[in-house]
Each structure stands twice: as C-alpha cells, then as structure tokens.
Amino acid sequence: MTQKGIFQRIKKDWVIYLMLFPAILYFVIFNVIPIIGMKLAFQDYRVIGDNIWVGLKHFKVLFDSPAFFDVLQNTIIISSMKIIFFFPIPIILSLMINELRNGPFRKYVQSVIYLPHFLSWVVIAGVWISLLSPDSGGVNVIRNFFQLPTLDYMTSKDHIRWVLVFSEMWRSAGWDSIIYLAAIMKISPSLYEAARIDGASTLQQMRFITFPQLLSTVVVVFILNLGFFLNAGFDQVFNMINDSTISKIDILDTYVYRIGILNGQYAYATAASLFKGVIGVVLILSTHFISKRLTGKGVW
C-alpha cells in the first residue's frame, strides 16, 4: 500500500484509529520508552554522578551465578508446564461453549468461567491457600473422606508447581477462550448446514469444520504466547511463594525483583531482565518463521 493509500485509509476509518490511540499510548509509555533504560545493563549504576560503562560485565556475572541458572530452570519448567497443560484448555472450552444451544445457560456458563479473570492474584492466592489448607481446606476434607492422608500443597515441593498451573488455568482459561469463540463466530453457517445435510455428527462438524477454521487463530496465539515464555507469572508466584517452596518456584521475575528492588543491584537486575526480553524476541521470531515455512500461517 502506498503512503497516500495509508493516509486515505486512516482518514476513512479515523474513529477506529482514535479508539486505538489510548492502547498505543499505553504501550509507548510502558513498553517502548523503558527500552531506553535497558542501557543500564551495560553500566555500573551510581546514585551521584554519571553511570560507568562496563560492557558485558553484568552478563558475565549473571551467567557465572548458580542461582541464576536455578531460577532459569524453574522458569523454563513452570512455563513449559503452563504451555503443555494450559494452552489447549481455552480451545476445548470454546468448542464446548459453541455447542451449548440453551442461550441463558450458555451465558451463565460464560459468566462463571470469565469471572476469575477479574480477580487479582492476591485474592486468588487467598482462595487457593484456603482451599488447599491442611486444616480445613476443601481438598483435604475430600481426601480425608476417602481415607487419604492430609497434604499441605502450598508447602510441598512436589505439588507447588501443579498448584501454579491449575490456579492459572482456573483464572485465565475462560477469558482466553473468548478469542477462540470470536474466531468460531466468523465461520460461515453454510458449512455446518452442508455438513448436516451430508449426515455429519456434531463431533465430525467440530473435527472437520470448526477446528480447521480455528487453526490459524491457534497458531497466532501460540506464537504470541511463546514470546512471553519466560514470563512465568510474577504476581502469581509472588503471592504463593514461601520459604519451603522458593527453591522450586523462584522464577526470573521474582529473582529480578529481589536483586533489583530489595538488594539495590539495579544494573545486574536490568541485565537479567534484558536477557529474558531477548530470549522472548528470539522465540517469537523463530516460531513465526517456522510456522510460516510449515503451515503458511504466522503472526504477520
């Protein structure tokens, strides 16, 4: 499209671009401008006077630190568990909701599964801590009913990562299903009518019409999720971490918070944060080009 064509299109749809402006402004202020501050990763921070340029010094310290590799390992494990066990759930939910024919019941189901998204992680952590409490938590009441031993999930190194995965699933699965439901709404009803005339069952319509039409949206969402692969969930972990489980769920974000904000090592924390950002960019670009090569679909 020529420059003249772009301006004509903006002039034609100026209301839509005006509505987009606050979102663009938000990303510029909180995501683009802070990139300038990333130069601190290559400097020694000074409260008084100019910072001193030290090149890759902080990155060398970072990669020589066993603590950094522990938190990196935790981040990769938790993010991988979320991708493997959480990513398919919104797709399955959207397919199931699409098959609900009772209008009021469908709205009720959607309201119930969307609601947790609007709760903060402080509230959600409180709910899950109460639910999994070894004294009066609902889960342990059920376990005791079946004569199973009581488990303290929030302090168990074997279970705490699963608590993160399932609490994330409970909070976000319903909300994330909206994008897939919107994609399903765009599928032409004539495809389903033709399939029903040919005698296709509901499962066959889902398999041969809905899911193939949904595939491009799934690919785009998957690629975008990979870009945030090392964002294992600061708010979630910060509210659920304790001394018993810190070795299992201490992730890059909590590590950066601890060394940067609590210990005052701003340059070192910026180096760790920059490393995470670069890995995210590499992941999203490589996944996009692989997807383009194999399926012809990508983010752009």
N, C-alpha and C positions, 0 to 999 in steps of 0.2 A: 504494500500500500504506500502511495506517495505521501509526502508531507502535507500536501493540500488535501488529500483524501482523509488523512488522520484528523485534521482540523475540522473538516466538514462533518465527520462522524461525531466528534466531540460536541460540535455545535448542535447537531441533531439530537443527541442523547445527553444534553447538558445536565438534566435533572438527575440522571443516574450517576454521572460523574461527580455531581455535587454531593450526593448521598455517600459516595465512595471516599470523599475528601477526609472526613474525620478518621477513617481507618488508615488511610495513607499517612496522615499526620501522626497518628499514634506510632506506626512502625518507624517513621523517620526519627521521631524523638527518642523512642525507647530501644530501637534495634539498629538504626543506621548511624546516628550520631555517636553512640557509645563505642563504635568500632575505632574511632579516633583514639580513645583511651587505651586501646589494646597495645599501643606502643610502650606502655608501662611494663609489658612482659620482657622488654629488651633493656630496661633501665633499672637502676637502684633508686628506690623512692626516698626522697628527702623531704622532711617537713619544712625545713628552712633552706632556701636556695634551690638551684636547678637540679633536676634528676641527672644521674650519671649514666651514660650509655655503656652497657656491659655485654651487648650482643646476646649470645645464646647461653649465658651463664646460668640463668634460672631454669632453662630447659635441661641442661646437663645435671643440675641438682635434682630436678624432677625425675629424670629417668634413672638416676642412681639411687633413688629412695625406695626401699622395700615397701613402705607404707603406701606410696603412690600406686604401685602395682597391685597391692591388696585391694585398694578401693576401685581400681580399674577392673580387676577381676570380678568384684562384687557387682559393679555397674553392668558389665557385659552379661553376667549370669542373669541378673534381675531383668534387664531389658530383653534378653532373649526369651526368658520365660513369659514375659508380657506379650511379645510378638507372637510366639507359638500358641499360647493358650488363650490370649485375649483377643487377638486380631480377628479370628473367624466368628466370634460371638455376635458382634453387631450385624454381620452379614446374615447369619442364621436368624437372628431376631427380626430383621427387616423382612426376610422371606416368610417367616411365621406370621408377622403382623399383617402382611399383604394378603394372607389367606383368610384373615378374620372378616367375616361378612356381616356380623352384627355391629352396626355403627356405634351405638352407645358403649358396648363392651370394648370395642376397639379403642375408642377414645379413653376409656377408663384404664386399659392396659398401657396405652402410650403415656398417660399422665403418671401412672405409678412408676414406670421404668425411667421416665425423664427426671422425676423429682430429685433423686440423689445427686444429680449433676449440680444442682443449685446450692448444695450444702458445702460448707468449707471443710477442708481436711481436718480442722480442729474438731468440728462436730462429728465428722465421720470416724475419726480416730477414737473419740469418746464412745461412740456407738459400738464399734468393734471391740474395744477394750472391755466394755460391759458385757457384750455378747459372749466373749471368749474367757471371761473371768473364771478362775478355777473354783471360786466360792459359790457364786450364784448365777454364772453365765448360762444362757440357754443351751449352748452347745454341750457344755459339760453335764447339764441336767439330763439331756437326751442320752449322752454317753453312759451316765450312771444308771439310767433306766434300763439300758441293755447290759448292765453289769460290766461296763468297760471302765478302766482306770481314768481318773481325772487328769487332764493335761493343761498345763499353763502355756498356751500357744504364744502369748506375747513375749515370753522369756525363753522360748525353746529355739535353739539354733537350727533344729531340723525343720521347724514349721513356719518360722517367721517370714521366709521368702514367699511361701504359699499364701500367707495372710496378706502380703502386699499385692499379690496377683489377684486374689479373689476380691479384696476390697476395691481395687482399681476396676475390676470387672463390674462390681455392684454399682459403683458410682458412674462409670462412663459408657457402659455397653448400650444402654437405652438411648442416650444422647447421640452417640456415634452412629446409631442405626438410622438417624434422620437423613443423612446424606445418601444412604443406600435406598431408603424409601422414596426420596425425591427422584432418584435415578429410575426406580421401578415405575413411578407415576408417568414417566416420559415414554414408556414402552407403548407402542400402538395397540389398542384393544383388538384391532382386526387380527393380529397374530394369534391372540388367545381364542377368538371366535373360530378362526380357521382350524386351530388345533382341536377344539372341542367337537367341531363337525367331523374331523377325522378320527374322533374317539379317544383323544389323548386324555389320560387321567391327570389329576391335579399335580401329582409328583412328576409326571412326564412334562407337563407345561412348565413346571418350575425348573426342571433339568435342562430342557431343550430351548426354552424361550427366555425365562426370567434371568437365569444365571449367566448365559452367554451375553445377553444385553447389558448385564451388570458388570461384566468383566473389566471393561475399560475404566470404570469408576474404582473398582477394587484395586487395579494396578496403580492408578494415580495416588489413591490414599495410602497404599503400601509403600510407594516410593517416598511420599512425604513423611510417613511415619519413620522410615529408615533415617531420614535426615535428622530426626530427633532421637536417634537410637541411644545415644549416651545420656539423654535426659531421662533418668530412671525414676524421676518424681521426687523433687526436693521436699515439697510440702508434705507429701505422704510419709516419706521416710523420717523427716524431721519430727513429725508428731507421733511416730510409732517406735522410734529408736530408743533403746535403753542400754545400760552397761552390759547386760547379759547377751545382747544380740548385735552390738556395734561391730563386732568382727565379721558378721555375715551380711549386714545391710548398710554399712558405711559406704556411700557412693561418692562419685566425683563432686557432685553439687554440695553435699554436706562437708566433704573434705575441703573444698574451696572456701565454704562459709567459715569453717573452723580456723583454717590457717590465715585466711584473709581478714575476716571481721574480728574474730576473737583473739588471734595472735598478732594481728597487725602486720603480717607479711604480705603486703598488697601486691608487690611485683611478682612474687612467687605464685600467689593465688591467681593473678592475671595470666601467667604462663600456663597454669593448669587449665584455666577456663578457655584460653585460646587454643590449646591442644584439642579440647573437646569440640570446639566450634569447627576447627579444620577437619577433624575426622567426620563430623556431620556433613560438611560440604562434599568431601570425597565420596562418602557413602551415597548421598543423594544423586550426585553426578554419575557415578559408576552404575548405580542401579537404573537410572534413567536410560543411559546408553545401552546397557544390556537388554533392558525391556524393549527399547526401540528396535534393536537388532533381532530379537527373538519373536516379538509379537506385533511390532509396528506401533505400539502404544507407549506413551510416556507422559511426562508432566507437561511438556510443550511440543 
